[in-house]
Structures are given as structure tokens and as C-alpha cells.
């Protein structure tokens, strides 16, 4: 497996996921300073020119949630995802998809000083609803799905961590405590050295 990466990109989360799994892979650093992410060779792999990208043989996977879900399913013995077909899988999917489809668009717009002109038509609604849902979804103790840490924590917790670090949000005590639990994981510490 090849993991295309830059520590100042969303690939920090997929790097963390790979460390949680402790699986062999080749890390390929893409240099933003030389615009390597827009080089023709890289754009053949990911036409978006974005990171992260995971290449597993002939399979190319992009997007943090997709890569984390793919890896969790590829290595089921690591128990970073609930069993396929289990009831817990529904909540797991919610954490994976809510993060990229709702939280990140809302936070990205807000960070740029924008508000969607018609929040009812936007998939993420408005900031008060997003923040209320984050508060509801954040576990008081343990992890997103209970006692077992999963890819849901890498994806959901990772974006909350990023959002706090870059001051996109002022976390509630519950969110701050959850992110602090995440920051104590050895795989997190091994991958988040730039911050």
C-alpha cells in the first residue's frame, strides 16, 4: 500500500489511522511548496490534486472517511470498525459521513466568514444545528461507539481536534474532554508532531 501524504493536510488523519492499525505501507510525501500535488503524475492518481490518497494494488481510495473505512474493513482483526451487518454499523456510518458531509462544509464556510444564504437548502443546515449535533454525538466517556476505539473516532474526533487546534470552534467541556482523550493515544502522538 502507498499512502500519499503531507503533514499539513487531511492526510494527517489517515496517517494516524495507519498507525492505529500498525500495518506496513509506503508513505509518499507530496511537497506543496513545489506544487507536487498538481503535477501530472499525481493528478493521474487523484484528479482533484488533493490529499490523502491510498493506493492498494490497483485500488485508489481518496477522502479521509473512505480511506479509514476501507482500512478498517481490510484489517477486521484490528477491530477498528463494527462487524458488517451489525446494529453498531449504522452509528459508525453516521460518524464517518456526518464529518465530511456536514461538519467540514459548515466549518469551512464559517472560517472564511461566509454563511450559506439559504441554510434550509444546504445539507449541513446552519452552524447552531451543526454544533448541537456535534454536542449530542460526542461521547461523555470512552469513544464514539462506546468502549472500543474505532475509525469513527479517527474521522470525527480528528476533525474536532483540527477544528479546535485552528480555532474553528470553541469546544464545550464535553468536546474538549473527548479530544483530550484522543490526543493521549500513542498513534495520535506519533502522527501529530507538527502541532
Secondary structure, 3 states (H helix, E strand, C coil): CEEEECCCCCHHHHHHHHHHHCCCCEEEECCCCCCHHHCHHHHHHCCCCCCCEEEECCEEEECHHHHHHHHHHHCHHHCCCCCCCCCHHHHHHHHHHHHHHHHHHHHHHHHCCCCCCCCCCCCCCCHHHHHHHHHHHCCCCCECCECCCCHHHHHHHHHHHHHHHCCCCCCCHHHHHHHHHHHCCHHHHHHCCCC
